[in-house]
């Protein structure tokens, strides 16, 4: 009986990881559509380097915008806003600077935004765009 329980638990772990990945992808899709609908220009999605990842990189006029997307199905584990710590903000700033540097860009301003996406069981997603966290 122990073997069955262990096998079952192991078999479900990838599904949970897959579900988290799918939820994150959904939130990024929603955020990208929302932001481009607001007039921002999407430059890149899921840019990665050794230091981390930028979910969305956009331009609003001459401003470079690095956008963190946090997606939740409930608020049981806290709001998406609570997931953005000072350390996370510092890392996002460094990543945005590195992204621009690798492309030879020197934007007059760089901004860090958050798009919080709440995907309820029923109904449309709720989107909250917080501009200028840093």
C-alpha positions in Angstrom: 0.0 0.0 0.0 2.9 2.4 0.7 4.3 1.8 -2.8 0.9 2.8 -4.4 0.7 5.9 -2.4 4.3 7.0 -3.3 3.8 6.2 -6.9 0.5 8.1 -7.0 2.1 11.1 -5.3 5.0 11.1 -7.7 2.7 10.7 -10.7 0.8 13.8 -9.6 3.8 16.1 -9.1 4.4 16.8 -12.8 0.7 17.6 -13.3 0.9 20.2 -10.6 4.0 21.7 -12.1 2.3 21.6 -15.5 -0.7 23.3 -14.1 1.4 26.1 -12.6 3.2 26.6 -15.9 -0.1 26.7 -17.7 -1.5 29.2 -15.2 1.6 31.4 -15.6 1.4 31.3 -19.4 -2.3 32.2 -19.2 -1.6 35.2 -17.0 1.2 36.4 -19.3 -1.1 36.1 -22.3 -3.8 38.1 -20.5 -1.2 40.7 -19.4 0.3 41.1 -22.8 -3.1 41.6 -24.4 -4.1 44.1 -21.8 -0.9 46.1 -22.0 -0.8 46.2 -25.8 -4.5 47.2 -25.7 -3.4 50.2 -23.5 -0.9 51.2 -26.2 2.3 49.7 -25.0 4.5 47.9 -27.5 5.5 44.4 -26.6 9.3 43.9 -27.3 9.9 40.5 -25.7 8.4 37.7 -23.6 10.1 35.5 -21.1 13.6 36.9 -21.6 16.1 34.9 -19.5 19.7 35.2 -18.4 21.8 33.7 -15.6 20.4 36.2 -13.1 16.7 35.6 -13.8 13.8 36.3 -16.1 11.7 39.2 -17.3 8.1 38.1 -18.0 7.3 41.0 -20.4 9.5 43.7 -21.8 7.6 46.6 -23.4 7.9 50.2 -24.5 5.6 53.0 -23.7 6.7 56.0 -25.7 10.5 56.2 -24.9 10.1 54.4 -21.6 11.3 50.9 -21.3 8.9 48.8 -19.1 9.9 45.6 -17.5 6.7 43.9 -16.4 6.3 41.2 -13.8 3.2 39.1 -14.1 1.7 37.4 -11.1 -1.3 35.1 -11.6 -3.5 33.6 -8.9 -6.6 31.5 -8.9 -7.4 32.7 -5.3 -6.1 34.9 -2.7 -5.5 32.1 -0.1 -1.7 32.4 -0.5 -1.8 36.2 -0.6 -2.3 38.7 -3.3 0.0 38.9 -6.3 1.1 42.3 -5.1 2.5 40.7 -1.9 4.9 38.5 -4.0 6.9 41.6 -5.0 9.6 42.1 -2.4 12.3 44.7 -2.4 14.8 42.1 -3.4 12.6 41.1 -6.3 12.3 44.7 -7.4 16.1 45.2 -7.3 16.6 42.1 -9.4 14.0 43.2 -11.9 15.8 46.6 -12.2 19.1 44.9 -12.9 17.5 42.6 -15.4 15.9 45.5 -17.3 19.2 47.3 -17.4 21.0 44.2 -18.7 18.3 43.6 -21.3 18.7 47.1 -22.6 22.5 46.9 -22.5 22.6 43.7 -24.5 20.6 45.4 -27.2 22.7 48.6 -27.2 19.8 50.7 -25.9 19.9 53.6 -23.5 16.3 54.4 -22.7 15.8 57.8 -21.0 13.7 56.0 -18.4 13.1 52.4 -17.2 10.1 51.5 -15.2 9.1 48.3 -13.4 5.4 47.4 -13.5 3.3 44.6 -12.1 0.3 43.1 -13.7 -1.7 41.0 -11.2 -4.1 38.6 -12.8 -6.8 36.9 -10.7 -8.4 34.0 -12.6 -11.5 33.0 -10.8 -13.2 29.6 -11.3 -16.0 31.3 -13.2 -16.0 34.5 -15.2 -13.4 36.7 -16.7 -10.0 37.3 -15.3 -9.5 40.4 -13.2 -6.4 42.5 -14.2 -4.7 45.1 -12.1 -1.9 47.0 -13.7 0.4 48.7 -11.2 2.7 51.2 -12.9 6.0 52.3 -11.6 6.8 50.0 -8.7 10.4 51.2 -9.3 
